[in-house]
Amino acid sequence: MTEPTRYSTPAVELPLRLDPEPMPVEGCAGCAELADVRDRARVVGDMTTVSDCNVYLGRHPEGHR
């Protein structure tokens, strides 16, 4: 049996980021649709789609036009 690898430094602990979700821009149909998709994805537990929608909303207007 081989000896397990041992590390001399402790694990790096990264900070938890709790940034607020981007809000849809008033009057923008693309933002409204992304917000709806995000809400539906959250209900079914699809957090990947929630995250993708947040990225697109945060890049308004180039993110979804």
N, C-alpha and C positions, 0 to 999 in steps of 0.2 A: 504494500500500500504506500502511496506517495504522501508526503507531508503537505498539508493544505497551505495555500498562499496566505501570508500574513502581511498586513499593511501597517505601517508605523504612524500614519496620520489618520485622524478621525474623518468620517464622511462629511462632505460639504453639505450644509443645510441651506437651501435656497429660500428666499422670502416668499410668502404667499401674497400674490397680487389679487386684489379684489376691486379692480376697476369697474365702474358702473358700465352697464351695457349702453351702446350708442342708441340714441333715439332716432326715429324716422324724421326726415325733413318734412315740414309742413307743406302740403300740396304736391308732393312728389309721389307719383304712382309707383315707381320702382321701390322707393323706401317703404311704402305702405304694403306692397306685396312681400318684400323681404321680412317685414315685421310679422306679417301673418304666417309666413312659412316658419319663421323662428318660433312663434307661439305654438303652432301645431307640432313642430319637432320636439319641443320641450315636453308636451303632453305625453308623447309616446317614448320619451327617454332618449331621443336621438341627439345627443349632445354634440356630435360632430357637425351636424347641420346647423345647430344653434350657433356654434362657434363660427362656421363659415358665414352665416348671415350677419353676425356681429362684425366680421372683417369687412364684408361688402358695405354694410351701413356706415362703418367708420371711414370708408374711403369715398364717401359721397363727394361729387357726383361721378367720378371716373370709375368707381367700383361696380356700377350696375347699369350704366346707360349704354 
